[in-house]
Amino acid sequence: MTIYLKKNRRNSTSQIAVYDLATHTENKQSYTGQTITRGKQLAMTFKLSDAKFAEFSTGLGQFTKAGKLWSFKNDYYEPDDTGGNYGHETCTQKPILLSAPANGKIPVTNR
């Protein structure tokens, strides 16, 4: 899965940063949502965009930096009619390319 974060500068402050979130999976599913950060803490909410009835997910995580690359560990919960599921994931920033993407989004990869 690849996660793209695009900073929403209008709604961000020096203490709180807000991002639009978009993810793309290997099986062509997409999720969209928002992320808010304070220091190295993050919270996110997103929905499955190609479902007939939207399913929402919520995550809580912590950023760390190894060398020049950022990563975050995320605990998430996804409710559904059968009680939902939860889990943990670690997402690591891809190395920065020589030129920035035209859309200004920063890719982060889930492993």
C-alpha positions, 0 to 999 in steps of 0.5 A: 500500500502507498499512502500520500499525505498532502499538507493542508496549510490553510488549516495547519498551525505551528503546533498542529499540522493537518493533511489530506490522506490518500492510499492506493493498494496493490489490488486497486482499492483506494482510501481517502481521509484526513490526518492530524499531527501534533509533534510526533503523534498522529491521528487519522480517519479514512473511508473506503472510497470504492464501496457502495456503503462507505466503511470508516477506519480510525488510526492512532500513531507515532512518527519516528525518524531513521536517518533521513526517512520518516516512518510511523507505527499505526494502530487502527480499527475498522468497524463493520457488521461482524464486529470489525477488525483491528491491527498494527502497521508500520509505514516507511517513507520512500527515499526522496527523488531528485524532483518532487512529484507534480501533485506535491504529495509525499508518498509513504509506503506500508510494509 
